[in-house]
Amino acid sequence: MTIPVIIDCDPGIDDVMALTLAFAHPQLDIKLITTEPGNQTQEKTVYNALAFTSYMKQNIEVAKGLEAPIFRKLKVAKDVHGDDGLGGVHFPKPTINLSKRTAIEAMEEILLASDEQIILIATGPLTNIGALLLAHPEVKQKIKYISYMGGAAVGGNMSPTAEFNVYVDPHAAEIVFQSGIPIVMSGLDVTHKAYVTLEELGKIEAIGSDFAQKVVAMLKFYVNAIKPTVFHGPEYDKRIRLHDLCAVSYVLTPELFDGDDCYVAVELEGKYTAGTTVVDYGQRTGLPANVKVLHTVNREKFVEQFLEAIQTMSHHSS
């Protein structure tokens, strides 16, 4: 049986890794790819999605989403993903055309026309999905759950407590988190444990394909762009964290992950905490759980799954 999914992303180096895993598994029936700004501007993320999908010879509709967060000025991660969003790694010019439908139109029409519930995989800010739910709340019943890479229960990467994807558009995230749709949150708590070592990067290089070389180049740019942390040693700082891959991996192999069902809200106003996903581990709010917050992953099997995906997709791109 296939699993119908829509992937909303902001490619982005780790988004490309997430798409690789999704493309490598035919049991995922990818109905649509939608793009938004985050890791880079919308112009660049949509181009990267088109170029990468073409390179991988995937015949999937790619639709362009909104240009900016709902209320905030866009902040991109150029320092982590480079001027082009892919660390200077170039894919051939796209051979597929951008959809004539906007991301919101395409998501609404595909969801409402579907006879079965669809999983949304989201690896960027939640701007498109937040806007979709505001404009078309009737689609909620057609969404099985949202597998989201974003947030953090403990410790952020944009502020002491806020993770990048939520920080970019916290208002959209709060709309989605309060929507009543089940959410699985692959936050920094689990994604920092979902890493590839430099030794494992050598295994990717050994595959020898054009695609494997591109993956290695992107991941080397990525790890070298990460700022060292004060409280971890140099070995920790050379771990290549495949954040967005977790959102796809969970849909394919939920047994690799463990987490807790909690109530989660998004802080919109805090002077130091705006964009924080406030996870009620102690059940202080008395509110029912709305999110499965992942905190551990079987790293060895996760990496094995990633390496197999690169091997598989090396044949598609050659």
C-alpha angles and dihedrals in degrees: 000000000000125000113226112221142170116208118211111189149154105216109236122142097281091044087059089052089051091049089049091057092046094048091048094060114067090192086077108082100203105204097178145352116215126188137209140170120272117100085036138352120296091253090059099039093051091048091050092049092050094044095047095044089050093047090053090049092237117156097211129137113250115199128189119236135198121321100227144007118286098254108355134076111257117262116191131197098234091146091059101036103027133237092300096038094244103075093259093302110138127212121194119272111284117267094193122075127235113258118263086224121081117239091255093049093046094047092047095048095045094047095047092046094050120105090204134044117270128216116228114215110198122187102166138042112320096239097121095044092045090052091046092054092047094049099036112023089164089078092068093088090056094056113088093192142316118248101203133187103205146084132046134231093205125023130357136222098218098042132358089281110014128088119216102248094051093039091057093058112006093162092059090046092052091050090053096042091051094044097095091240112130111255131197108201118207095189130168089278089074103021092061086060092048098079142137119224125223088251090056089048085061089059089056090050090051091061084076100203125132089248094050089052090051091050091051092049092050094047093047090053089047097051093044090052094055112103114237115252123230098223100045128067126244092265090062091050091057094058111111105222113209095202101166093043088071093067091057095038091055092056091050099038114013089167089074090067138062129196148144132256107239143158108257128187131177120238109229104173111033117127091221101014109049109140094025118141102224106211114199098213091157095050090236094148094054088221122135119260114268101171138047102222110206118213109163137041135185093246097189094055091040091056091044089054091050094049091049090051092054090048091050096046093046086075093050095052098043 
